[in-house]
Amino acid sequence: MQRAKGANMILAAWRALKAQLDLIMAPVQAKMNTLDPLDAAIVCQYYNFHVKGMGGSHAQVFEGEPGTLAGEIDLILPVGPKGCSYGIKIYNADRTSFLWTQPFDITHLTLGGFVSGSLQQLSVVIVHHGVILSESDIISVRAK
């Protein structure tokens, strides 16, 4: 995952990692299913495991990094509700005005056309059925 650059490589690396984690989780889950619920709770507490479907998730944040090609940045967006769309605001250096990207419906995105090495100020807006649900903080991402 750490060596992956670009939205497609990050997604491919995550899928490979998740497949390996699923292989590990299967025998652990099988064993946990045979334990008394109190013993299972103690094991979960001791190893800091989280019961599947019972929390343990963390808030997703808007993040970015330099892209693979010159002038690109790669973004990972917080996931909105099913059927939502995302828009990126690209701010000027003073953060007094911004341009919108075309709306899209994926949470991994590569944006290009920036000056190589320039620092970009960006925020993401999640829109669902024409209503803005949330807007992230502004982050700074350096173009490759």
Backbone as CSV, one residue per row, in Angstrom:
resi,resn,N_x,N_y,N_z,CA_x,CA_y,CA_z,C_x,C_y,C_z
1,MET,0.830,-1.185,0.000,0.000,0.000,0.000,0.876,1.251,0.000
2,GLN,1.965,1.247,0.772,2.802,2.443,0.887,3.500,2.787,-0.419
3,ARG,3.786,1.803,-1.241,4.476,2.070,-2.508,3.514,2.407,-3.637
4,ALA,2.226,2.204,-3.425,1.238,2.451,-4.474,1.110,3.947,-4.731
5,LYS,1.125,4.325,-5.998,0.950,5.723,-6.410,-0.174,5.785,-7.427
6,GLY,-1.028,6.745,-7.268,-2.139,6.888,-8.194,-3.341,6.096,-7.715
7,ALA,-4.497,6.571,-8.095,-5.747,5.987,-7.619,-5.877,4.516,-7.995
8,ASN,-5.526,4.147,-9.218,-5.680,2.756,-9.651,-4.728,1.829,-8.912
9,MET,-3.491,2.273,-8.706,-2.526,1.436,-7.992,-2.913,1.297,-6.515
10,ILE,-3.432,2.372,-5.920,-3.874,2.307,-4.524,-5.030,1.327,-4.402
11,LEU,-5.984,1.402,-5.314,-7.130,0.501,-5.281,-6.692,-0.951,-5.465
12,ALA,-5.791,-1.210,-6.394,-5.298,-2.574,-6.626,-4.544,-3.088,-5.401
13,ALA,-3.718,-2.239,-4.796,-2.972,-2.643,-3.609,-3.920,-2.937,-2.455
14,TRP,-4.949,-2.109,-2.293,-5.916,-2.344,-1.216,-6.653,-3.662,-1.425
15,ARG,-7.054,-3.938,-2.642,-7.766,-5.198,-2.904,-6.877,-6.408,-2.603
16,ALA,-5.592,-6.326,-2.962,-4.664,-7.427,-2.672,-4.474,-7.585,-1.162
17,LEU,-4.320,-6.473,-0.462,-4.160,-6.514,0.991,-5.421,-7.060,1.654
18,LYS,-6.582,-6.598,1.210,-7.840,-7.049,1.804,-8.029,-8.547,1.612
19,ALA,-7.643,-9.074,0.448,-7.755,-10.513,0.207,-6.899,-11.285,1.209
20,GLN,-5.698,-10.781,1.495,-4.829,-11.440,2.470,-5.407,-11.338,3.881
21,LEU,-5.962,-10.180,4.220,-6.574,-10.012,5.540,-7.789,-10.912,5.707
22,ASP,-8.558,-11.081,4.644,-9.715,-11.980,4.702,-9.279,-13.419,4.959
23,LEU,-8.137,-13.818,4.353,-7.614,-15.171,4.587,-7.226,-15.354,6.052
24,ILE,-6.648,-14.325,6.636,-6.265,-14.393,8.051,-7.497,-14.382,8.940
25,MET,-8.469,-13.569,8.585,-9.648,-13.405,9.428,-10.502,-14.667,9.490
26,ALA,-10.548,-15.451,8.430,-11.428,-16.625,8.394,-11.138,-17.615,9.524
27,PRO,-9.886,-18.077,9.732,-9.664,-19.023,10.841,-9.840,-18.377,12.215
28,VAL,-9.499,-17.103,12.332,-9.694,-16.410,13.609,-11.183,-16.346,13.928
29,GLN,-11.994,-15.989,12.942,-13.435,-15.905,13.152,-14.011,-17.278,13.478
30,ALA,-13.539,-18.313,12.783,-14.027,-19.672,13.057,-13.757,-20.059,14.503
31,LYS,-12.574,-19.751,14.999,-12.237,-20.061,16.394,-13.072,-19.219,17.352
32,MET,-13.208,-17.948,17.062,-13.988,-17.069,17.940,-15.438,-17.543,18.032
33,ASN,-15.960,-18.111,16.953,-17.339,-18.606,16.960,-17.533,-19.786,17.904
34,THR,-16.447,-20.494,18.235,-16.556,-21.648,19.138,-16.412,-21.249,20.604
35,LEU,-15.988,-20.021,20.886,-15.766,-19.582,22.256,-17.056,-19.140,22.931
36,ASP,-17.066,-19.256,24.239,-18.131,-18.660,25.036,-18.101,-17.151,24.768
37,PRO,-19.256,-16.483,24.652,-19.267,-15.050,24.348,-18.435,-14.200,25.315
38,LEU,-18.393,-14.575,26.594,-17.589,-13.825,27.560,-16.105,-13.982,27.259
39,ASP,-15.674,-15.219,26.950,-14.274,-15.447,26.587,-13.919,-14.708,25.295
40,ALA,-14.828,-14.724,24.340,-14.596,-14.021,23.075,-14.426,-12.523,23.329
41,ALA,-15.243,-11.963,24.222,-15.138,-10.537,24.551,-13.786,-10.225,25.179
42,ILE,-13.291,-11.132,26.050,-11.979,-10.932,26.687,-10.874,-10.963,25.635
43,VAL,-10.958,-11.903,24.697,-9.958,-11.995,23.625,-9.977,-10.712,22.793
44,CYS,-11.164,-10.257,22.428,-11.283,-9.031,21.633,-10.664,-7.848,22.373
45,GLN,-10.959,-7.724,23.664,-10.429,-6.617,24.458,-8.904,-6.692,24.526
46,TYR,-8.375,-7.895,24.795,-6.932,-8.075,24.969,-6.161,-7.717,23.700
47,TYR,-6.656,-8.177,22.561,-5.952,-7.939,21.300,-6.435,-6.695,20.555
48,ASN,-7.355,-5.962,21.171,-7.906,-4.755,20.563,-8.596,-5.059,19.228
49,PHE,-9.268,-6.211,19.160,-10.069,-6.565,17.993,-11.397,-5.840,18.078
50,HIS,-12.041,-5.708,16.948,-13.381,-5.134,16.900,-14.310,-6.165,16.290
51,VAL,-15.478,-6.297,16.864,-16.450,-7.246,16.345,-16.981,-6.726,15.020
52,LYS,-16.948,-7.571,13.997,-17.397,-7.176,12.668,-18.842,-6.693,12.734
53,GLY,-19.087,-5.519,12.169,-20.432,-4.962,12.163,-20.814,-4.273,13.460
54,MET,-19.868,-4.171,14.396,-20.177,-3.578,15.693,-19.270,-2.382,15.975
55,GLY,-18.978,-1.596,14.989,-18.117,-0.440,15.209,-16.688,-0.782,14.870
56,GLY,-15.797,-0.024,15.441,-14.396,-0.235,15.150,-13.957,0.521,13.919
57,SER,-14.880,1.120,13.242,-14.498,1.895,12.067,-14.018,3.262,12.527
58,HIS,-13.342,3.951,11.662,-12.884,5.297,11.972,-13.388,6.228,10.886
59,ALA,-13.484,7.473,11.235,-13.958,8.452,10.260,-12.976,8.534,9.098
60,GLN,-13.491,8.542,7.896,-12.626,8.700,6.743,-12.355,10.187,6.544
61,VAL,-11.160,10.482,6.127,-10.785,11.872,5.939,-10.362,12.091,4.497
62,PHE,-10.399,13.338,4.097,-9.969,13.749,2.771,-8.457,13.859,2.798
63,GLU,-7.776,13.140,1.925,-6.325,13.203,1.893,-5.816,13.159,0.467
64,GLY,-4.593,13.629,0.278,-4.014,13.647,-1.054,-2.510,13.529,-1.002
65,GLU,-1.945,13.212,-2.152,-0.491,13.088,-2.287,-0.108,13.377,-3.727
66,PRO,1.177,13.623,-3.963,1.602,13.844,-5.349,1.241,12.645,-6.219
67,GLY,0.893,12.907,-7.459,0.507,11.843,-8.384,1.700,11.105,-8.951
68,THR,1.438,10.300,-9.943,2.479,9.510,-10.593,3.196,10.314,-11.666
69,LEU,2.453,11.127,-12.405,3.027,11.923,-13.485,3.163,13.380,-13.072
70,ALA,4.056,14.097,-13.740,4.262,15.522,-13.443,2.949,16.281,-13.577
71,GLY,2.672,17.141,-12.582,1.471,17.960,-12.612,0.223,17.274,-12.069
72,GLU,0.362,16.059,-11.538,-0.794,15.326,-11.026,-0.808,15.277,-9.501
73,ILE,-2.031,15.139,-8.958,-2.217,14.840,-7.543,-3.216,13.690,-7.449
74,ASP,-3.055,12.846,-6.437,-3.977,11.746,-6.179,-4.745,12.056,-4.911
75,LEU,-6.049,11.853,-4.949,-6.911,12.168,-3.818,-7.698,10.938,-3.384
76,ILE,-7.894,10.820,-2.080,-8.774,9.815,-1.503,-9.835,10.581,-0.735
77,LEU,-11.087,10.324,-1.043,-12.193,11.095,-0.495,-12.943,10.317,0.578
78,PRO,-13.572,11.025,1.506,-14.457,10.336,2.437,-15.663,9.806,1.669
79,VAL,-16.150,8.631,2.039,-17.260,8.010,1.321,-18.580,8.594,1.802
80,GLY,-19.370,9.059,0.858,-20.695,9.580,1.170,-21.747,8.494,1.008
81,PRO,-23.012,8.841,1.132,-24.075,7.846,0.993,-24.182,7.319,-0.437
82,LYS,-24.804,6.172,-0.585,-24.980,5.565,-1.894,-25.721,6.543,-2.807
83,GLY,-25.202,6.713,-4.020,-25.841,7.585,-4.992,-25.391,9.031,-4.920
84,CYS,-24.406,9.336,-4.077,-23.962,10.724,-3.980,-22.925,11.027,-5.061
85,SER,-22.594,12.292,-5.190,-21.519,12.703,-6.090,-20.575,13.605,-5.308
86,TYR,-19.387,13.784,-5.864,-18.349,14.559,-5.210,-17.899,15.678,-6.132
87,GLY,-17.554,16.778,-5.554,-16.973,17.885,-6.295,-15.767,18.385,-5.533
88,ILE,-14.721,18.701,-6.243,-13.507,19.233,-5.618,-13.444,20.723,-5.883
89,LYS,-13.208,21.494,-4.841,-12.950,22.924,-4.974,-11.435,23.113,-4.992
90,ILE,-10.944,23.766,-6.019,-9.518,24.065,-6.141,-9.363,25.559,-5.898
91,TYR,-8.757,25.917,-4.775,-8.657,27.310,-4.347,-7.440,28.009,-4.933
92,ASN,-7.540,29.344,-5.031,-6.363,30.130,-5.392,-5.440,30.203,-4.165
93,ALA,-4.249,30.772,-4.341,-3.250,30.794,-3.263,-3.754,31.512,-2.014
94,ASP,-4.601,32.521,-2.171,-5.120,33.276,-1.025,-6.387,32.659,-0.429
95,ARG,-6.890,31.633,-1.062,-8.145,30.971,-0.653,-9.337,31.934,-0.668
96,THR,-9.319,32.852,-1.631,-10.421,33.810,-1.742,-11.400,33.427,-2.848
97,SER,-10.985,32.545,-3.738,-11.874,32.051,-4.789,-11.471,30.623,-5.139
98,PHE,-12.337,29.950,-5.867,-12.057,28.560,-6.213,-12.721,28.209,-7.534
99,LEU,-12.247,27.108,-8.112,-12.846,26.497,-9.297,-13.382,25.137,-8.887
100,TRP,-14.461,24.700,-9.521,-15.022,23.375,-9.268,-14.502,22.385,-10.302
101,THR,-14.289,21.149,-9.895,-14.074,20.078,-10.866,-15.440,19.611,-11.345
102,GLN,-15.441,18.858,-12.407,-16.684,18.228,-12.843,-17.085,17.214,-11.767
103,PRO,-18.372,17.123,-11.410,-18.796,16.146,-10.396,-18.472,14.718,-10.838
104,PHE,-18.213,13.849,-9.880,-17.895,12.455,-10.156,-18.412,11.600,-9.012
105,ASP,-18.354,10.277,-9.193,-18.929,9.391,-8.181,-17.950,8.335,-7.662
106,ILE,-16.664,8.618,-7.737,-15.654,7.692,-7.209,-14.891,8.364,-6.073
107,THR,-14.324,7.554,-5.180,-13.636,8.112,-4.019,-12.118,8.097,-4.130
108,HIS,-11.594,7.649,-5.252,-10.160,7.749,-5.544,-10.050,8.513,-6.857
109,LEU,-9.248,9.550,-6.861,-9.239,10.437,-8.015,-7.837,10.957,-8.290
110,THR,-7.469,11.025,-9.546,-6.227,11.670,-9.963,-6.610,12.916,-10.751
111,LEU,-6.090,14.058,-10.317,-6.307,15.320,-11.033,-4.979,15.754,-11.629
112,GLY,-5.008,16.228,-12.858,-3.790,16.671,-13.525,-3.913,18.099,-14.011
113,GLY,-2.861,18.564,-14.676,-2.865,19.896,-15.254,-2.304,20.975,-14.347
114,PHE,-1.714,20.594,-13.225,-1.118,21.569,-12.317,0.348,21.791,-12.674
115,VAL,0.881,22.886,-12.221,2.304,23.146,-12.401,3.062,22.183,-11.491
116,SER,4.031,21.470,-12.051,4.788,20.499,-11.279,5.431,21.166,-10.064
117,GLY,5.238,20.575,-8.896,5.799,21.110,-7.656,4.935,22.149,-6.957
118,SER,3.847,22.570,-7.595,2.998,23.608,-6.987,2.150,23.012,-5.860
119,LEU,1.854,23.848,-4.878,1.038,23.439,-3.749,-0.417,23.802,-4.039
120,GLN,-1.288,22.809,-4.053,-2.704,23.020,-4.356,-3.524,22.998,-3.075
121,GLN,-4.487,23.899,-2.983,-5.398,23.987,-1.846,-6.745,23.438,-2.312
122,LEU,-7.238,22.380,-1.660,-8.432,21.691,-2.142,-9.379,21.341,-0.995
123,SER,-10.659,21.286,-1.316,-11.640,20.702,-0.404,-12.587,19.853,-1.239
124,VAL,-13.278,18.926,-0.587,-14.238,18.068,-1.277,-15.625,18.337,-0.712
125,VAL,-16.600,18.374,-1.627,-17.997,18.572,-1.256,-18.756,17.315,-1.654
126,ILE,-19.556,16.794,-0.724,-20.388,15.626,-0.994,-21.816,16.108,-1.223
127,VAL,-22.363,15.742,-2.390,-23.712,16.172,-2.778,-24.586,14.939,-2.971
128,HIS,-25.789,14.978,-2.398,-26.722,13.861,-2.531,-28.078,14.420,-2.950
129,HIS,-28.562,14.022,-4.095,-29.838,14.498,-4.634,-29.911,16.025,-4.655
130,GLY,-28.813,16.664,-5.088,-28.795,18.113,-5.234,-28.582,18.899,-3.958
131,VAL,-28.388,18.212,-2.829,-28.191,18.891,-1.545,-26.768,18.634,-1.064
132,ILE,-26.064,19.701,-0.687,-24.716,19.547,-0.143,-24.829,18.946,1.252
133,LEU,-24.229,17.769,1.434,-24.262,17.101,2.738,-23.116,17.544,3.629
134,SER,-21.941,17.712,3.036,-20.788,18.110,3.838,-19.696,18.658,2.937
135,GLU,-18.815,19.407,3.568,-17.613,19.891,2.897,-16.446,19.677,3.836
136,SER,-15.351,19.175,3.298,-14.174,18.900,4.108,-13.423,20.177,4.441
137,ASP,-12.463,20.036,5.320,-11.506,21.108,5.540,-10.673,21.248,4.266
138,ILE,-10.003,22.359,4.120,-9.116,22.577,2.980,-7.783,21.896,3.292
139,ILE,-7.304,21.085,2.342,-6.005,20.449,2.506,-5.053,20.986,1.451
140,SER,-3.778,20.826,1.701,-2.730,21.230,0.758,-2.063,19.988,0.206
141,VAL,-1.958,19.916,-1.121,-1.334,18.774,-1.775,-0.376,19.320,-2.834
142,ARG,0.852,18.810,-2.808,1.850,19.245,-3.794,1.754,18.386,-5.049
143,ALA,1.663,19.031,-6.190,1.613,18.316,-7.465,2.982,17.714,-7.764
144,LYS,2.976,16.553,-8.369,4.257,15.909,-8.732,4.961,16.725,-9.787
